[in-house]
Amino acid sequence: MRWFQFAMATVYICASSAPAGAAGLGVRISDTRGNAVADAVITVVAQAGGSVPPAPPPATRVIDQKNETFIPYIEVFRPGDKVVFHNSDDTRHHAYSFAPARQFEFVLVPGESSTPLQLDKLGVIAVGCNIHDQMITYLYVTDAPHVAHSGSDGIAQLSNLAKGEYEVHVWHPQLRPGATVDLQRLTISDTTELKDLTFTVSLLPDPRLPLDRERAGY
Amino acid sequence: MSFRLRLAVFLVASLAILQSVTAVLVYEVTRRQVVAEGKRQLAIAGTTFARQLDDVSAHVSDNVQVLTLDFALRSAIAQRDRDTVRSALRNHGRRIGAARMLLVGLDGTIDADTQDASPAQRKFPFADLVEGALEKPSAALVAWDDQVFWIVVVPVNAPALIGLIAASIPVDEAFLKREQEQSALPKTTELAVQNSNSAWMVVARADGGNGLADHLLGEGSKRSDKPALIEVAGREYVALATPLRTSRQSVPIVAVLGYSLDAALQPYRSVALTWAVLLAFGLVAGLLGSLLIARGVSKPIEALAATARRIASGDYRPAEPIAQAGEVGELAAALTNMAEAISEREEHIRFQSAHDDATGLMTRIAAETAIQQMIDADGDADGSLLMVALARLPEITKTLGHAISDRLMRDAAARIRGPAGSALVARASDSEFLVWRSQAGQGDAIALAFRLLDVLGEPYREADLAIDVAPAVGIALHPLHGKRASALLQRAEVALFAALGADEPVAVYDPGADPHRPERLSLMSELREAIDRRQLQMHYQPKLNLATGAIDGVEGLVRWQHPKLGLIGPDMFVPLAEETGNIRRLTRWVLATCIAQAREWDLRNRRFRFAINLSARDLDDPDLPHRVGELLAIHAVTPRQILLEITESAVMGKPDAAIRVLRQLADLGIDLAIDDFGVGQSSFAYLRRLPVRELKIDKSFLLRLAMGAEDRTIVRSIVELGHRLGYRVTAEGVTDQTSLDYLGEIGCDHAQGFFISRALPPDAFDVFLASSSWHRDLLT
């Protein structure tokens, strides 16, 4: 019930801040224990009657490597976008990926940036560092018209949804294998409408945490 | 059972029992301790075993994790290069001691298997391990193809989670042994799995195994999570079946841990053996020791027993000295002391029995034996036996007491020893000594007798007393008067009696004058028959009434017409009758005969007063008055016709019973006369107490009446005094006219004696009476 009250408050805020004439969606992600889940990627796919906004121009996004951590943990790409890895640490990093969508491997000396890599295939590319096992980042390549990822409060905001039918998908890098997150259907019938959806996901532990703990121990 | 054996058995038995009880106690305590220790160890071992597996797990998962970080392997997995993956897994599996390595996909299918080239999309059977491993390495025991494995599942990240590696380590006998070496895992450990039929199957056992699991898990056995004491194939174990944590998909696995009591008690075996040897040694030592001690005790005791038997048989030599302190030594000393004491006492008793207390001289019995021995030694040689009497001693004793008489005898003995010299001196009786002189004839004996009279003639003096003992000596000669000591003693005694009555108080035995000859004995026995066979008869001596000149009384005197010896006077056989107890019969016969005679004479108109003699012994018969009364009644004789005569000595000092008899007789109306008056110690004062009516002056005064003025005075005094006191007086033993005249002159009442008439049988008495009026003429 408390969560419900909290959700209502959120909806209220969303409604007051949403631009007039465009429908909005607030998605709340929590784990099985009710904790807010950050870094979940929400994609909304239009079905019959749903509006598809025009695709933005290709962009290049930077994944920084700082304090032996990839920043950010999740980055959303559209096909044709490019990614650049930058090493802000004083150590080398050996970034690699065995992902079918894009496989690569290179070593960055401190301060070095990689050459931009163009991401053409859809899919999730997990990138690790062969020197620092706890380092991991996910490059989420999607062509979905509406994409957002949850913040530390577990809430993702989507806007400018036209009238129509939608499917809302949720993905998270720590999703438990075999555990699927069912898509939810969304119907927008009024442009001023503000919708709320809630997803509960079952997650594995954050693979980055052990390092943090270890560091705290130093 | 001898003392020795008993002591030995007791010691050995008590030692054995004590040791056995101790052994049982120690064994029980030890066993309990061992069982408790076993249970404690098993409880620890149960948890330790699980912890050890965890340790193995951590170790293995660390190794596998390192493996998963291998870039090439990650690359191969990510790129699904299955052969490379298999070979890499096999290689790493060898390093960490895994029997089987698998790559499991995130969906639980087996992607690669070191033991199976084409797993063909099989599912990994232990889904819970896969599930757990998604987050962190997981591990558990599993039963897989009838074997037990420890499976560690580790996630593979590349960098995202792309699969899982499962390392399967066989938990087999080798594993258990290794664990046993590294830990406190019990020697006996078995692993059992439950198959589909719920039956348990042992899949691994260390130490060869021994069926503990079968026993503990078998059908009907109660499962317990606590250690229990069980017996398998004759051996005892503390056993525990610990269920092990397994994969949920695995059948249950149980570790059966056994703690062998036999093994635990093994160290105590040597102790037990040592103990047994010690016990055996102790038993032998105890047996020998107790036998030795018992021997040390029993030997001296046996010796003492022998000594005691010897003492009992009269051998008083001291006991063998026993070199032993303590009780036995004391006993030996006591026994020796006892023997000495008995010896001394026996000596004393023997001396006392053979010697007289007062004088220290031998007793008659001892002397008789000693004399006999000397006679036997000397053969027919001369020897003299002197019997020395102190005639006044009985009187002295009565007057002055035994103490003085004892001292007197002691003094007399000392006096006798002087003249006796080497002769044997002994005390023969209260008042007599005897002296035996060997090699001495009659002359020597008489000479010695006179010397003895000389020394004894001196009065014994004590304080202001001077006592004359009136010694006399009787002599018997060996071999003349006898060859036996006893005979000589008797003869000397007879001679002594003769001497006592003589002027010269020395007499040698005269066989002819011996009233105590052996034939006397037959006389005694014949006296009884004499009464029955009418060999006795009464003679009557007339009593002349001096005042009237008439014969008005008689004295009845009994005579014994012996078929061989002829007529015997009462002086001979009355004392015999008194000694043999026949006097009462005799008296009864005399009374009866006299009273019958009195009656007979009465009928012929001859009335006499019958004087009848009573013995002193008759006064002891309380029936006498009654009997006399009866006789008088039977014969119709008046009591006044009877005069009973008793001697002075018969009534002197008599007990009241005798006096009562006299009074009863007097009460019948019978007069009593004192016979032989004047020679005894009676006094008128005493006589006054008796119912006496007449005195008979002793004939010794009459014998010399004719010549002696002195006796005349005595007779006259008696007559006068008698008359004044109211007694009639009779004088007996009148032998001549002068005496008769004198008696008449002094007023004596009756006279009796040969001069008048001797005692006559009844017939002759009749003749005497008929022939005479002569007697009247006698009275002038």
Interface residues (C-beta under 8 A of the other chain):
Chain A: Y96 F98 A126 V127 G128 C129 N130 D133 M135 I136 Y138 P173 R176 P177 G178 L204 P205 P207
Chain B: L69 F71 R74 S75 A78 Q79 L106 D107 G108 L134 E135 K136 N157 A158 P159 A160 L161 I162
